[in-house]
Amino acid sequence: MHVALFCAVIAFASLIQGNLGFASALVAVPLALIFLPKETVVSSMFMVGLSLNGFLSVRIRERISYRPVLILFFASLFGMPLGVWILRAIPLDTMQVFVGCLVVVFTILVQCGRLKLRQKGVLTWVAGFFTGLLNTSTSMSGPPV
């Protein structure tokens, strides 16, 4: 039953991702945490996100600014070990509250227009670090970017 529910959640999240170009984890993670262990959700969503973003990247490759992408990628590698530790150390109920707050805070910031930052410099490295941290702890790496 859990597998069928997870497949339905992934299908719905993939539909959102296909239409918007982002947000699959923002949709799938909170729903999947209701009935699956957090480690399963994060590792599964990592693979789903890799697939979805891989297909999307191929389709839009000529419009990608590679310099910020490379900075974000390398900076994310430094945040990943801390994210794995957080995933293992924090209990599920605390993680659910954290994920919910993360979604609400970034939604408010985006709606208020507060997230208009340059794509170069230290802030890109900071965003990359938190992307790695959040990707390995919650699989929701998009908000910092």
C-alpha positions as CSV (number, residue, x, y, z in Angstrom):
1,M,0.0,0.0,0.0
2,H,2.9,2.4,0.8
3,V,4.5,1.8,-2.5
4,A,1.2,2.6,-4.3
5,L,0.8,5.8,-2.3
6,F,4.4,6.8,-2.9
7,C,4.0,6.3,-6.6
8,A,0.8,8.4,-6.6
9,V,2.7,11.2,-4.7
10,I,5.6,11.0,-7.1
11,A,3.3,11.1,-10.1
12,F,1.5,14.2,-8.7
13,A,4.8,15.9,-7.8
14,S,6.3,15.1,-11.2
15,L,3.2,16.7,-12.9
16,I,3.9,19.8,-10.9
17,Q,7.6,19.7,-11.8
18,G,6.8,19.2,-15.4
19,N,4.6,22.2,-15.5
20,L,6.5,24.6,-13.3
21,G,10.1,23.4,-13.8
22,F,10.6,23.0,-10.0
23,A,8.8,22.0,-6.8
24,S,8.6,18.3,-7.0
25,A,10.2,17.8,-3.6
26,L,8.2,20.7,-2.1
27,V,5.0,18.7,-3.0
28,A,6.2,15.2,-2.5
29,V,8.2,15.3,0.7
30,P,5.6,16.6,3.1
31,L,3.0,14.1,1.7
32,A,5.4,11.1,1.7
33,L,6.6,11.9,5.3
34,I,3.1,11.0,6.5
35,F,3.5,7.3,5.7
36,L,7.2,6.6,5.0
37,P,10.4,6.9,7.1
38,K,12.3,10.1,6.5
39,E,15.4,8.2,5.2
40,T,13.3,6.5,2.6
41,V,11.6,9.7,1.5
42,V,14.9,11.7,1.2
43,S,16.8,9.0,-0.6
44,S,13.9,8.2,-3.0
45,M,13.3,11.9,-3.7
46,F,17.0,12.4,-4.4
47,M,16.8,9.8,-7.2
48,V,13.5,11.2,-8.5
49,G,14.8,14.7,-8.4
50,L,18.0,13.7,-10.2
51,S,15.9,12.1,-13.0
52,L,13.4,14.9,-13.3
53,N,16.1,17.6,-13.3
54,G,18.3,15.6,-15.7
55,F,15.5,15.4,-18.3
56,L,14.7,19.1,-17.7
57,S,18.4,20.1,-18.1
58,V,18.7,18.4,-21.4
59,R,15.6,20.2,-22.7
60,I,16.9,23.7,-21.6
61,R,20.6,23.2,-21.9
62,E,21.2,26.1,-24.2
63,R,19.6,28.5,-21.7
64,I,21.6,27.3,-18.6
65,S,24.1,29.7,-17.1
66,Y,26.8,27.2,-16.2
67,R,29.0,29.4,-14.0
68,P,26.4,29.8,-11.2
69,V,25.4,26.1,-11.6
70,L,29.0,25.0,-11.1
71,I,29.4,27.2,-8.0
72,L,26.2,25.9,-6.5
73,F,27.2,22.3,-7.2
74,F,30.7,22.5,-5.7
75,A,29.4,24.5,-2.7
76,S,26.7,22.0,-2.1
77,L,29.3,19.2,-1.7
78,F,30.4,20.9,1.5
79,G,26.8,21.0,3.0
80,M,26.0,17.4,2.2
81,P,27.8,15.7,5.1
82,L,26.0,18.0,7.6
83,G,22.7,17.3,5.9
84,V,23.3,13.5,6.2
85,W,24.0,14.0,9.9
86,I,20.9,16.1,10.4
87,L,18.8,13.4,8.6
88,R,20.1,10.7,11.0
89,A,20.0,12.7,14.2
90,I,16.7,14.6,14.1
91,P,13.5,12.7,14.9
92,L,10.7,12.5,12.3
93,D,8.3,14.8,14.1
94,T,10.9,17.6,14.4
95,M,11.9,17.0,10.8
96,Q,8.2,17.4,9.7
97,V,7.9,20.7,11.6
98,F,11.2,21.9,10.1
99,V,10.2,21.0,6.5
100,G,6.8,22.7,7.0
101,C,8.4,25.9,8.3
102,L,11.0,25.8,5.5
103,V,8.2,25.7,2.9
104,V,6.2,28.5,4.6
105,V,9.2,30.8,5.1
106,F,10.5,30.5,1.5
107,T,7.0,30.8,0.1
108,I,6.5,34.1,2.0
109,L,9.9,35.4,0.9
110,V,9.3,34.6,-2.7
111,Q,5.8,36.2,-2.6
112,C,7.2,39.4,-0.9
113,G,9.9,39.6,-3.6
114,R,12.7,39.4,-0.9
115,L,14.8,36.8,-2.7
116,K,16.2,38.8,-5.5
117,L,20.0,38.3,-5.1
118,R,22.9,38.4,-7.5
119,Q,24.0,35.2,-9.1
120,K,27.7,35.8,-8.3
121,G,29.8,36.1,-5.2
122,V,29.6,34.8,-1.7
123,L,25.8,34.4,-1.6
124,T,25.9,31.9,-4.4
125,W,28.4,29.8,-2.4
126,V,26.1,30.2,0.7
127,A,23.1,29.1,-1.3
128,G,25.0,26.2,-2.6
129,F,26.1,25.1,0.8
130,F,22.5,25.2,2.1
131,T,21.3,23.4,-1.0
132,G,23.6,20.5,-0.3
133,L,22.6,20.5,3.4
134,L,18.9,20.6,2.6
135,N,19.2,18.1,-0.2
136,T,20.7,15.4,2.0
137,S,18.5,16.2,5.0
138,T,15.1,16.9,3.5
139,S,15.6,16.5,-0.3
140,M,14.2,20.0,-0.7
141,S,17.2,21.7,-2.1
142,G,15.4,24.3,-4.2
143,P,14.5,27.0,-1.7
144,P,18.1,28.4,-1.1
145,V,18.6,28.6,-4.9
